[in-house]
Amino acid sequence: MIRRFPFFGLTLVALMIGGPALADGLVDNVNGMTLDKDGRVIRFNALLLTPDGKVTRLLSAKDKRPEKLDWRADMKGRVLLPGMIDAHGHMMELGFRALELDLSEATSLPEALARIKAYAAANPDRKWILGGGWNQETWNLGRFPTAAELDSAVGDRPVWLSRADGHASWANTAALKAAGITAKTATPAGGRIEKTGGAPAGVFVDSAQDLVARIVPQPLGKDRAAAFLKAQSILLAYGVTAIGDMGTSLDDWLTYRRMGDIDALRVRIMSYAMGVDTAVRIGGTGPTPWLYNDRLRMGGVKLYADGALGSRGAWLKAPYSDAPGQSGAGFMSDDVIRNLMSRAAMDGYQVAVHAIGDKANAQVLSAIDELSETYKGDRRWRIEHAQIVDPVDLPRFGKHGTIASMQPVHETSDRLMAEARLGPQRLDGAYAWAAMLKNGSTLAFGSDFPVERPDPWAGWAAAYTRQGADGLPYGGWHPEQAVTREQAWWAYTGGAAYAGFAENKFGRLAPGQRADFIIVDRDPLLASPTDLRATRVEETWVGGQKVFERK
């Protein structure tokens, strides 16, 4: 889960990179590769396109090229791949994070405080200092930061900073006063107020964040447009041509519609509304149709079963190994989560539920077991993250077409923390990608941006090595849960499209599919893990039109 906050004073600059006009065209002289429906590698040398940006044929070097073409692009033998799909991200939050104070690179508390102080000094007119990306685990702090420490950087204005995973936020004293937070403030259900000596210490976990977030100034329409365009430019530069937007608000949806109306929507968005009420306000009695030439559809509902591991909000069956008095918390009772999932399913909305802890995953799986008796057909129930699963529950992911929507980079980022939080005895079902496939679940990979960078190349390398960018640990962390290079690629393309009911639209390069492709500087099937992580996207095309070119 990610919380969003405003960025002021930006003007709207639409991303408009000129490509060939929509007409019969040929993308020729490529080292092309894609996967078929069964995950087998298909190689080709040219791509023939229709005027509306769909693939007509894949051509080999021996195939005769059409004599009459409206345009031809010579790629000079470079590698062409289908566009990458991030199955789980947060579009607007990515843009706001990029335009606000970003602490994701801070490696210590003193460094974070120095960055906060410098940012505040450079922006004296901002009434609130907003941003996020901090992570006390990477600071080796052994605790959450405090309001007093934040006061040492900025004391004259409220400061409100989201943790990297969005499941906790850090306030200074001015923000606490502005929100009326005192020692007497009650902790809301599903949340936690970190305290020192009975007084709020400055960090608010999960639903407790609303105590401060409710008074934070909200962004204007122009700020949302700027954040969207910034996020879109970041995604296209990574070669990401489609995303699953998890937790779309009504304001987010209106921003996407405005971008579509002015022909500035490039990335394809599979939208999952923030809760049932939002879905009904947007789609009424069912998912919207695909809009803007298959660039936008609201087809599902996003729900939350628990919090995150880093803030000890993930709901566990047994207490945390490093905090024996805590087991996290479930956000909903069994009856409530079944009711909300039923309300969504009865109108044909796909249901995607955030579940990180083993108890949360078990709760969602049980709800799916029960609801599948009523709601038949191709439902494609989704569990987002599925990070910590009791091994006895892993076979349940193969039932009822349940999709495991997972993020490989979470494993490489979290492994040491997971060991501390859980202890070695509870890691057999942690980040268990191979087990998901073995038990018949569909894998859909993403990054959970901006929690992690929306870098599919880092995720792809992590998925088949179980190693970070530093090559550690040697041999991979729980290497039995690694998937093959091709399985990981499929999870970032065809599997991610399937997870959003979009497999007939995009995700592969085949006749009838949208011509979403990228030109990269190396063959990812031959590259070492280090080289794969260093992949450089040179061009990104969506619907047969070039929308990004690296200068």
C-alpha positions in Angstrom: 0.0 0.0 0.0 1.2 3.5 -0.8 0.0 6.8 0.4 0.1 9.8 -1.9 0.8 13.5 -1.1 0.9 16.6 -3.3 3.5 18.3 -5.4 2.9 21.9 -6.2 3.8 24.3 -9.0 4.3 22.0 -12.0 2.9 22.6 -15.4 1.5 20.0 -17.7 3.9 18.8 -20.4 2.4 15.9 -22.4 4.7 13.2 -23.7 4.5 13.3 -27.4 7.3 11.5 -29.3 6.7 11.3 -33.0 6.5 7.9 -34.6 5.1 6.7 -37.9 1.5 7.5 -38.6 -0.9 4.6 -38.2 -0.5 2.8 -41.5 0.7 -0.6 -42.7 4.3 -0.8 -41.5 7.3 -3.0 -41.1 9.7 -3.1 -38.3 12.6 -4.8 -40.1 16.1 -6.2 -39.5 15.6 -7.1 -35.9 16.9 -9.9 -33.6 13.4 -10.4 -32.4 12.2 -12.8 -29.7 8.9 -13.4 -27.9 7.2 -16.3 -26.1 4.2 -18.2 -27.3 1.2 -19.2 -25.2 3.1 -22.2 -23.8 6.1 -20.1 -22.8 8.4 -21.3 -25.7 10.8 -18.9 -27.3 9.9 -17.7 -30.8 12.6 -15.8 -32.8 11.9 -13.6 -35.8 13.6 -10.9 -38.0 10.7 -8.6 -38.8 7.4 -7.4 -37.5 4.5 -6.6 -39.9 1.9 -4.2 -38.4 -1.6 -3.1 -39.2 -2.7 0.6 -39.4 -4.2 0.4 -36.0 -1.1 -0.8 -34.3 -1.5 -4.6 -34.2 0.8 -7.4 -35.2 0.0 -9.0 -38.5 2.9 -11.4 -38.9 6.3 -12.3 -37.5 8.7 -12.7 -40.4 11.9 -14.7 -40.6 14.9 -13.8 -42.7 13.7 -16.0 -45.4 10.2 -14.5 -45.6 9.6 -12.1 -48.5 8.8 -8.6 -47.4 5.6 -6.9 -48.7 6.2 -4.7 -51.7 3.8 -2.0 -50.7 4.3 -0.4 -47.3 3.4 2.9 -45.8 6.5 2.9 -43.7 9.5 0.8 -42.7 11.8 1.1 -39.7 15.2 -0.5 -40.0 16.4 -1.5 -36.5 19.9 -2.5 -37.8 19.9 -5.9 -36.2 19.1 -4.8 -32.7 17.2 -6.9 -30.1 13.4 -6.5 -30.1 11.3 -7.9 -27.3 7.6 -7.6 -26.3 7.0 -4.7 -23.9 7.4 -5.6 -20.2 4.4 -5.6 -17.9 4.5 -4.7 -14.3 1.6 -6.6 -12.7 1.6 -4.6 -9.5 2.5 -0.9 -9.1 1.1 2.5 -8.1 1.2 4.9 -11.0 0.4 8.2 -9.3 2.5 7.4 -6.3 5.5 6.8 -8.5 5.1 10.2 -10.0 4.6 12.0 -6.7 7.6 10.2 -5.2 9.8 11.3 -8.1 8.7 14.9 -7.7 8.8 15.1 -3.9 11.5 14.4 -1.3 12.8 10.9 -2.1 14.7 9.1 0.7 15.0 5.8 -1.0 18.8 6.2 -1.5 19.5 7.3 2.1 21.6 4.6 3.8 21.6 6.0 7.4 19.5 8.2 9.6 22.0 11.1 9.6 22.1 11.0 5.8 18.3 11.0 5.7 18.1 13.9 8.0 20.7 15.8 6.0 18.6 15.3 2.8 15.4 16.4 4.6 17.1 19.5 5.9 18.5 20.4 2.4 15.2 19.8 0.7 13.3 22.0 3.1 15.9 24.8 2.7 15.5 24.5 -1.1 11.7 24.7 -0.9 11.0 27.5 1.7 7.5 28.2 0.3 6.1 24.8 0.9 3.8 24.7 3.9 4.4 20.9 4.3 7.5 18.9 3.6 6.2 15.7 1.9 7.9 12.6 0.5 8.9 9.1 1.4 11.1 6.1 0.7 12.8 5.8 4.1 13.6 2.4 5.5 14.9 2.0 9.0 16.1 -1.5 8.1 18.6 -0.3 5.6 19.8 2.3 8.2 20.6 -0.6 10.7 18.7 1.5 13.2 17.0 -1.4 15.0 14.0 0.8 15.7 11.8 3.4 14.0 13.0 7.0 13.8 11.4 9.6 16.0 9.6 13.0 15.8 12.4 14.5 17.8 15.0 13.4 15.3 12.9 14.8 12.5 12.6 18.1 14.4 16.4 18.4 14.2 16.1 18.7 10.4 12.9 20.7 10.1 11.1 22.2 13.1 9.3 25.2 11.6 6.9 23.3 9.3 5.0 20.0 9.4 6.9 17.1 7.8 5.2 13.8 6.8 7.2 11.1 5.2 6.0 7.7 4.0 8.0 4.5 4.7 9.3 2.7 1.6 6.4 0.2 1.7 3.7 2.8 2.4 2.6 1.0 5.5 4.1 3.5 8.0 4.7 7.3 8.0 7.0 9.5 10.0 5.9 12.9 11.4 7.7 15.7 13.1 6.3 17.6 16.2 4.7 20.3 14.0 2.8 17.7 12.1 1.6 16.0 15.3 0.4 19.4 16.6 -1.3 20.2 13.3 -3.2 16.9 13.5 -4.0 17.3 17.2 -2.2 14.1 18.1 -1.5 13.7 21.8 -0.9 10.9 24.3 -4.7 10.6 24.6 -5.2 9.9 20.9 -6.8 6.5 20.4 -5.2 4.0 18.1 -7.6 3.1 15.3 -8.3 -0.5 14.5 -5.8 -2.0 12.0 -3.1 0.4 13.0 -0.5 1.2 15.5 1.0 4.4 17.0 4.6 4.0 18.0 5.0 5.5 21.5 7.8 6.5 23.9 6.8 6.7 27.5 3.1 6.8 26.5 3.5 9.7 24.1 3.4 9.4 20.3 7.0 8.8 19.1 6.4 10.1 15.5 5.7 6.9 13.5 2.2 5.8 12.5 1.6 2.3 11.2 -1.1 1.2 8.7 -4.5 2.7 9.4 -3.0 5.0 12.1 -1.5 7.0 9.3 -4.9 8.4 8.6 -4.7 10.4 11.8 -2.2 12.8 10.1 -2.9 12.1 6.5 -6.4 13.5 6.7 -5.1 17.0 7.2 -2.3 17.0 4.6 -3.1 19.4 1.7 -4.3 17.5 -1.3 -2.8 17.9 -4.8 -4.5 20.0 -7.5 -5.4 18.7 -10.9 -2.3 20.1 -12.5 -0.1 18.5 -9.8 -1.7 15.1 -10.6 -1.2 15.5 -14.3 2.5 16.4 -13.7 2.9 13.3 -11.5 1.3 11.1 -14.0 3.5 12.3 -16.9 6.6 11.9 -14.7 5.6 8.3 -13.8 4.8 7.4 -17.4 8.2 8.7 -18.6 10.0 6.6 -15.9 8.1 3.4 -16.9 8.7 3.8 -20.6 12.4 4.3 -20.1 12.5 0.9 -18.3 10.6 -0.7 -21.2 7.4 -1.1 -19.2 4.4 -0.7 -21.6 1.6 -1.9 -19.3 0.9 -2.0 -15.6 -1.6 -3.2 -13.0 -2.4 -0.1 -11.1 -3.2 -1.3 -7.6 -5.5 0.9 -5.6 -6.8 3.4 -8.1 -8.7 6.3 -6.4 -11.4 8.3 -8.1 -9.0 11.2 -8.5 -6.5 8.8 -10.1 -9.1 7.6 -12.6 -10.1 11.1 -13.5 -6.4 11.9 -14.2 -6.1 8.9 -16.5 -9.2 9.9 -18.3 -7.9 13.4 -18.8 -4.6 12.1 -20.1 -6.5 9.8 -22.5 -8.7 12.6 -23.7 -5.7 14.8 -24.7 -3.9 11.8 -26.3 -1.1 11.8 -23.6 -1.8 8.2 -22.3 0.9 5.9 -23.5 1.3 3.2 -20.9 -1.5 0.7 -20.8 -3.2 0.7 -17.4 -5.1 -2.3 -15.9 -6.8 -0.5 -13.0 -7.9 -2.0 -9.7 -10.0 0.4 -7.8 -9.3 1.2 -4.2 -12.2 -0.7 -2.6 -15.6 -1.7 -3.8 -17.2 1.7 -3.4 -14.6 3.3 -5.7 -15.1 0.6 -8.2 -18.9 1.1 -8.3 -18.4 4.9 -8.6 -16.2 4.4 -11.6 -17.7 1.3 -13.3 -21.2 1.0 -12.0 -22.4 -2.5 -12.1 -19.3 -4.0 -13.8 -15.8 -3.4 -15.2 -15.4 -0.6 -17.7 -14.7 -1.4 -21.4 -11.2 -0.9 -22.7 -10.7 2.8 -23.6 -8.3 4.8 -25.7 -7.3 1.9 -28.0 -6.8 -0.6 -25.2 -4.9 1.8 -23.0 -7.2 1.9 -19.9 -9.6 -0.3 -18.2 -10.9 -0.6 -14.7 -11.6 -4.2 -14.2 -11.0 -5.1 -10.6 -11.0 -4.2 -6.9 -8.0 -3.9 -4.6 -8.5 -5.0 -0.9 -6.0 -5.2 2.0 -5.8 -8.2 4.4 -2.8 -7.0 6.4 0.2 -4.6 6.5 3.8 -5.1 5.6 6.7 -7.1 7.1 9.0 -4.1 7.5 6.7 -2.3 9.9 5.6 -5.6 11.5 2.1 -5.1 10.3 2.0 -8.4 8.2 -0.4 -10.7 10.0 1.4 -13.9 11.1 0.1 -17.2 12.6 2.8 -17.0 15.3 4.5 -13.9 16.8 7.5 -12.2 15.2 10.8 -13.8 16.1 12.3 -10.3 16.8 9.2 -9.0 18.6 7.6 -11.8 20.5 4.7 -9.6 21.7 3.5 -8.8 18.1 1.9 -10.8 15.4 0.8 -8.0 13.1 -2.9 -7.4 12.5 -5.6 -8.4 10.1 -7.4 -5.5 8.6 -10.7 -7.3 8.3 -12.6 -10.1 10.0 -13.4 -13.2 8.0 -17.0 -12.1 7.6 -16.0 -8.6 6.4 -13.5 -9.7 3.8 -15.9 -12.3 2.4 -18.6 -9.7 2.2 -16.4 -7.2 0.3 -15.1 -9.9 -2.0 -18.6 -11.0 -2.7 -19.9 -7.5 -3.4 -17.1 -7.1 -6.0 -17.5 -10.6 -7.5 -21.3 -10.3 -7.9 -20.8 -7.5 -10.4 -18.1 -9.2 -12.2 -15.1 -7.3 -10.8 -11.9 -9.2 -10.4 -10.7 -9.3 -6.8 -7.1 -8.6 -5.8 -6.2 -8.8 -2.2 -3.0 -7.7 -0.6 -1.7 -10.4 1.8 1.8 -10.6 3.1 1.8 -12.6 6.3 1.0 -16.3 6.5 -2.2 -15.7 8.5 -3.4 -13.1 6.0 -2.7 -15.4 3.1 -4.6 -18.2 4.8 -7.6 -15.9 5.4 -7.8 -14.9 1.7 -7.4 -18.5 0.5 -10.2 -19.6 2.7 -12.4 -16.8 1.5 -11.6 -17.8 -2.1 -12.5 -21.4 -1.3 -15.9 -20.4 0.0 -16.8 -17.8 -2.6 -15.8 -20.0 -5.5 -18.8 -22.2 -4.7 -21.0 -19.3 -5.6 -19.1 -17.3 -8.1 -18.2 -19.7 -10.9 -16.4 -19.2 -14.2 -13.1 -17.5 -14.9 -12.6 -15.3 -11.9 -8.8 -15.2 -11.7 -8.8 -14.3 -8.0 -5.5 -12.5 -7.2 -3.4 -12.5 -4.1 -0.9 -9.6 -4.1 2.6 -10.2 -2.7 1.9 -13.6 -1.1 5.2 -13.2 0.6 5.0 -15.4 3.7 2.9 -18.5 3.2 2.6 -21.5 5.5 3.8 -24.5 3.4 0.6 -26.3 4.2 -1.3 -23.5 2.4 0.9 -23.5 -0.8 -1.2 -26.1 -2.6 -4.3 -24.0 -2.1 -2.9 -21.4 -4.6 -3.5 -23.9 -7.4 -7.2 -24.1 -6.7 -9.9 -21.9 -8.3 -7.4 -20.3 -10.8 -5.8 -18.2 -8.0 -3.0 -15.9 -9.3 0.1 -15.3 -7.3 1.0 -11.6 -8.0 4.5 -11.4 -6.7 7.6 -9.1 -6.8 11.0 -10.8 -7.1 12.9 -7.7 -5.9 11.1 -7.9 -2.6 13.0 -11.2 -1.9 16.4 -9.7 -2.6 15.6 -6.5 -0.6 13.9 -8.2 2.3 15.7 -11.5 2.8 17.8 -10.5 5.9 14.8 -8.7 7.4 12.6 -11.8 6.7 15.2 -14.0 8.5 15.1 -11.7 11.5 11.3 -11.2 11.5 10.5 -14.9 11.1 13.4 -17.0 12.1 14.7 -19.9 9.9 11.9 -22.3 10.7 9.3 -20.2 8.8 11.1 -19.5 5.6 10.1 -22.5 3.5 7.0 -20.7 2.2 8.6 -17.3 1.8 8.8 -15.7 -1.6 8.0 -19.2 -3.0 7.8 -18.6 -6.7 8.7 -22.1 -7.8 6.2 -23.6 -5.4 3.5 -21.4 -6.8 4.1 -22.8 -10.3 4.5 -26.4 -9.0 1.1 -26.1 -7.3 -0.6 -24.9 -10.4 -0.9 -21.2 -9.7 -0.2 -18.5 -12.4 2.7 -16.2 -11.6 2.4 -12.5 -12.4 5.5 -10.5 -11.6 5.9 -6.8 -10.9 7.8 -4.4 -8.7 5.3 -2.7 -6.4 6.8 0.6 -7.5 7.6 3.0 -6.0 8.3 0.7 -3.0 11.0 -0.7 -5.4 12.2 0.8 -8.7 10.0 -0.3 -11.6 13.0 -2.1 -13.1 11.9 -5.4 -14.7 15.5 -6.3 -15.6 16.5 -6.4 -11.9 13.4 -8.4 -11.1 14.0 -10.8 -14.0 17.5 -11.5 -12.8 16.4 -11.9 -9.2 13.7 -14.4 -10.2 16.0 -17.0 -11.6 19.0 -16.4 -9.4 17.5 -15.5 -6.0 20.5 -13.1 -5.7 20.7 -9.4 -5.4 22.8 -7.0 -7.5 25.8 -7.8 -5.3 25.6 -11.5 -6.3 24.7 -12.5 -2.7 24.0 -14.8 -1.3 26.2 -17.3 -3.2 24.1 -19.9 -4.8 20.9 -17.9 -4.1 18.6 -17.5 -1.1 16.5 -20.6 -0.9 17.5 -21.5 -4.4 14.8 -24.2 -4.6 12.3 -21.4 -5.1 14.0 -20.0 -8.2 12.2 -20.2 -11.5 13.8 -20.5 -14.9 14.8 -17.6 -17.0 11.9 -18.2 -19.4 9.4 -18.6 -16.7 10.4 -15.3 -15.2 10.2 -13.6 -18.5 6.7 -15.0 -19.0 5.6 -13.7 -15.6 6.7 -10.2 -16.7 4.8 -10.4 -20.0 2.2 -13.0 -20.8 1.5 -14.0 -17.2 1.1 -10.3 -16.1 -1.3 -9.7 -19.0 -3.3 -12.8 -18.1 -3.5 -11.7 -14.5 -5.4 -8.6 -15.8 -7.7 -10.4 -18.3 -5.6 -8.8 -21.1 -3.9 -11.8 -22.7 -5.9 -11.3 -25.9 -4.8 -7.7 -26.1 -1.1 -7.6 -25.3 1.7 -9.5 -23.5 3.1 -11.3 -26.5 4.1 -10.5 -30.1 1.7 -12.5 -32.2 -0.9 -11.9 -34.9 -3.8 -9.8 -33.4 -1.8 -8.6 -30.4 -1.1 -4.9 -29.9 2.4 -4.0 -31.2 3.9 -3.1 -27.9 7.6 -3.8 -28.1 11.0 -2.5 -27.0 14.5 -2.3 -28.5 17.2 -3.2 -26.1 21.0 -3.3 -26.2 21.5 -7.0 -25.5 20.0 -10.5 -25.8 18.4 -11.2 -22.4 18.4 -14.9 -22.9 22.2 -15.0 -23.3 23.1 -12.3 -20.7 24.6 -13.0 -17.4 22.5 -11.9 -14.4 24.8 -8.9 -14.0 24.5 -8.0 -17.7 20.7 -8.6 -17.6 20.4 -6.1 -14.8 22.3 -3.6 -16.9 20.0 -3.9 -19.9 19.5 -0.5 -21.6 16.2 0.2 -23.3 16.9 2.2 -26.4 13.3 2.5 -27.8 9.8 1.8 -26.5 6.9 1.4 -28.9 3.2 1.1 -27.9 0.6 0.2 -30.4 3.0 0.5 -33.3 4.1 4.0 -32.3 7.4 5.0 -30.8 6.8 6.7 -27.5 10.3 6.7 -26.0 13.8 7.0 -27.5 16.9 7.2 -25.4 19.0 10.2 -26.4 
